[in-house]
Amino acid sequence: MALTNDPVFAQTPKTSGVEFAADTHSSDMDPSTTTNRILIVTAGSDGAIVTSLKYFGEVTVTAQKVVLWLQPLGTGDMFIIDEKLQAAYTMATTTAQTAVTFVDKTDPNTAIRLAGTDKLFMMHHVNIQGMGVAEYTDY
C-alpha cells in the first residue's frame, strides 16, 4: 500500500470454508512442509482481518488437536499461531457438537490481523471428516 494520509478501513466481508476428507490433512508439524494443511484465508495486498474462525467435526471423533498455521507473505515456511483441542464426541442427530473456536466474532479482541498476502492454513490431527469456516475482510 502506498503511503498516504487517507484512513484505511476494512472493506467487503468475505466467507471461506474448507473441507477435510477422512484420510488427509493431519499430523504434519514440519514448518517447511505444506502437504497436510488446507488454505482457508489469503489476505489481500493490503492485509486482512479475520473476524470469525471455527472448526467443526462432522463425525464421531476422538479428542484431537486443531492447528492454525501462518505463511508470511504467502511464501516460505509456515508457523503455528494457535492450536486448540477438540473434545471427543459421539455423533448423534439429537445433540450438537461444540465447534472449536479460534476467533469469536462477538469478541473483537480475538481477531487475527494478517499482513498483505499472508496465508492462513488449518489442519487437524486425527484422520476424520471436518470443516473450517472463516469470516474475514480485506483492507
C-alpha positions as CSV (number, residue, x, y, z in Angstrom):
1,M,0.0,0.0,0.0
2,A,1.3,3.4,-0.9
3,L,1.9,5.8,2.0
4,T,-1.0,8.3,2.2
5,N,-2.9,10.3,4.8
6,D,-6.1,8.5,3.9
7,P,-7.5,6.3,6.6
8,V,-7.7,2.6,5.8
9,F,-10.9,0.7,6.6
10,A,-11.8,-2.9,6.2
11,Q,-13.8,-3.5,3.0
12,T,-16.5,-6.1,2.0
13,P,-16.7,-9.1,4.3
14,K,-15.9,-12.5,2.8
15,T,-16.5,-16.1,3.9
16,S,-14.2,-19.0,3.3
17,G,-14.8,-22.7,4.0
18,V,-12.6,-25.8,3.8
19,E,-13.4,-29.4,3.9
20,F,-11.2,-32.1,5.5
21,A,-11.5,-35.6,4.0
22,A,-11.5,-38.6,6.2
23,D,-7.9,-39.7,5.4
24,T,-6.0,-36.5,4.7
25,H,-4.7,-33.2,6.2
26,S,-3.4,-34.5,9.6
27,S,-0.3,-34.8,11.7
28,D,2.3,-32.9,9.8
29,M,4.1,-30.4,12.1
30,D,7.1,-29.5,10.0
31,P,7.2,-25.8,9.2
32,S,8.8,-26.3,5.8
33,T,6.2,-28.9,4.6
34,T,2.9,-27.7,3.2
35,T,1.3,-31.0,2.2
36,N,-1.2,-31.6,5.0
37,R,-2.6,-28.1,5.6
38,I,-5.6,-26.5,3.9
39,L,-5.6,-22.9,2.9
40,I,-8.5,-21.1,4.5
41,V,-7.7,-17.3,4.1
42,T,-5.4,-15.4,1.7
43,A,-5.1,-11.8,2.7
44,G,-5.4,-9.1,0.1
45,S,-2.4,-6.9,-0.9
46,D,-3.1,-4.5,2.0
47,G,-3.8,-7.2,4.6
48,A,-6.9,-8.6,6.2
49,I,-8.7,-9.0,9.5
50,V,-10.2,-12.4,10.3
51,T,-13.3,-11.8,12.5
52,S,-14.6,-15.4,12.9
53,L,-12.8,-18.7,12.6
54,K,-14.2,-22.1,13.6
55,Y,-13.6,-25.8,13.1
56,F,-16.4,-28.4,13.1
57,G,-16.1,-32.2,13.3
58,E,-18.6,-34.0,11.1
59,V,-18.4,-37.5,12.5
60,T,-17.7,-39.2,15.8
61,V,-14.3,-38.1,16.9
62,T,-11.6,-38.9,19.5
63,A,-10.0,-35.9,21.1
64,Q,-7.8,-34.1,18.6
65,K,-5.7,-31.0,18.1
66,V,-6.7,-28.5,15.5
67,V,-3.9,-26.1,14.4
68,L,-3.7,-22.8,12.6
69,W,-0.6,-22.0,10.5
70,L,0.6,-18.7,9.1
71,Q,2.7,-18.3,6.0
72,P,4.0,-14.8,6.0
73,L,3.6,-13.0,2.6
74,G,2.3,-16.3,1.2
75,T,5.7,-17.9,0.6
76,G,8.3,-20.0,2.5
77,D,7.9,-21.7,5.9
78,M,4.7,-21.8,7.9
79,F,4.5,-21.1,11.6
80,I,1.9,-22.2,14.2
81,I,-0.1,-19.3,15.5
82,D,-2.7,-21.1,17.5
83,E,-3.9,-24.6,18.4
84,K,-7.0,-25.9,20.2
85,L,-8.2,-29.2,21.5
86,Q,-11.4,-30.7,20.1
87,A,-13.1,-32.8,22.7
88,A,-14.1,-36.4,21.9
89,Y,-17.7,-36.6,20.7
90,T,-20.1,-39.3,19.5
91,M,-22.2,-38.1,16.6
92,A,-26.0,-38.1,17.2
93,T,-28.9,-36.4,15.5
94,T,-30.2,-35.1,18.8
95,T,-27.1,-33.4,20.1
96,A,-24.8,-30.6,18.8
97,Q,-21.0,-30.9,18.9
98,T,-19.3,-27.8,20.1
99,A,-17.2,-26.0,17.5
100,V,-13.5,-25.3,18.1
101,T,-13.5,-21.5,18.1
102,F,-10.3,-19.7,17.2
103,V,-11.8,-16.3,16.6
104,D,-15.1,-15.4,18.2
105,K,-16.9,-12.8,16.2
106,T,-18.6,-11.5,19.3
107,D,-15.2,-10.6,20.8
108,P,-13.2,-8.1,18.6
109,N,-10.1,-8.7,20.7
110,T,-9.7,-12.2,19.3
111,A,-9.5,-11.1,15.6
112,I,-6.4,-12.2,13.7
113,R,-4.8,-9.4,11.7
114,L,-2.9,-10.6,8.6
115,A,-0.3,-8.6,6.6
116,G,-0.6,-8.2,2.9
117,T,-0.7,-11.6,1.0
118,D,-0.3,-13.6,4.3
119,K,-1.9,-17.0,4.1
120,L,-3.7,-18.7,6.9
121,F,-3.9,-22.5,6.9
122,M,-5.8,-25.0,9.1
123,M,-5.1,-28.7,9.9
124,H,-6.2,-31.4,12.3
125,H,-4.5,-34.4,13.9
126,V,-7.0,-37.3,13.5
127,N,-8.0,-38.6,10.1
128,I,-11.7,-37.8,10.2
129,Q,-14.0,-35.6,8.3
130,G,-14.3,-32.0,9.4
131,M,-14.7,-28.4,8.1
132,G,-13.4,-25.0,8.8
133,V,-15.2,-21.7,8.3
134,A,-13.7,-18.2,8.3
135,E,-15.2,-14.7,8.0
136,Y,-12.7,-12.1,7.1
137,T,-12.3,-8.7,5.4
138,D,-9.5,-7.4,3.2
139,Y,-8.2,-3.9,3.7
